[in-house]
């Protein structure tokens, strides 16, 4: 009976850690480009590798940024190549920002998601474009066109007046 208890204890000691071991992943990610400005979009390309080797599809990675104005999370989408994902990240203000990536491995059903942290980055002030995301050139082109049409109409109107007799 004592031998049976020792055998069961030994099996449990080996089985429980093995059951909890699960899969793990690494994430490769280039830092944001130097000179990135507030409200500019960083197209972050991530690669999720199971056990640091195998490109993994079905993951749900995300990038979380933390800075003076709070935190935001950006979901990455599959790029069409196994293991590669793309997130479009926007730092809302200038300053120092921490960022981390959740590898999203749990979504694959293989292992647990882990968070990978990276060195903080400094984001430059924006150029004052307003950050609305609406390009201004169509409005400027329309204004120039209207001014030109108005000027042409004015010249034609003055040239078509009948001569007055004195």
C-alpha positions, 0 to 999 in steps of 0.5 A, a space after each residue: 500500500 505504501 509503495 502504491 502511494 509513492 508511485 501515485 505521488 511520483 506520477 502526480 509530481 510529473 503529470 501536473 507540471 507537464 499538463 500546465 507547461 503548454 505552448 509558448 511563443 516569441 514575437 519579433 517586432 521592429 521598433 517604431 521608425 525614428 522620427 515617428 510623430 504624434 498622430 502618425 500611423 506606425 504599421 507594425 509587422 509582427 511575427 509570432 513563432 511557437 517555441 521561437 521557431 514555428 510560424 503560427 497562424 490563428 493567433 490574435 496578437 495585439 499591441 498596447 501603448 502606454 504614455 502620458 495620455 493613457 493606454 490604447 490597444 491595437 489588434 493585429 490582423 493576419 497579413 496573409 503569410 503564416 505567422 505574420 500579422 500587421 497592426 496599425 498603431 497611432 501614438 496620440 501625443 508626443 512624449 515617451 511611450 511604453 509598448 508591449 505585445 500580447 502574442 495571442 497564442 491562446 487563440 490558437 488553442 495551443 498554449 497560453 498568451 504571454 505579454 512581451 515588453 519592449 524598450 520605451 520609444 520617444 514620439 516627436 510632436 506632430 507637424 500641426 496638420 490637425 490630426 483629422 486624417 482628412 487631406 487638405 489638398 482637395 479643398 485647396 484645389 477646389 478653392 483655386 479652381 473656383 477662383 480661376 473660374 470666377 476670374 475668367 467669368 469676370 473678364 468675359 463679363 467686362 469684355 462683352 459690355 456694349 460700348 456707350 456713346 457720348 
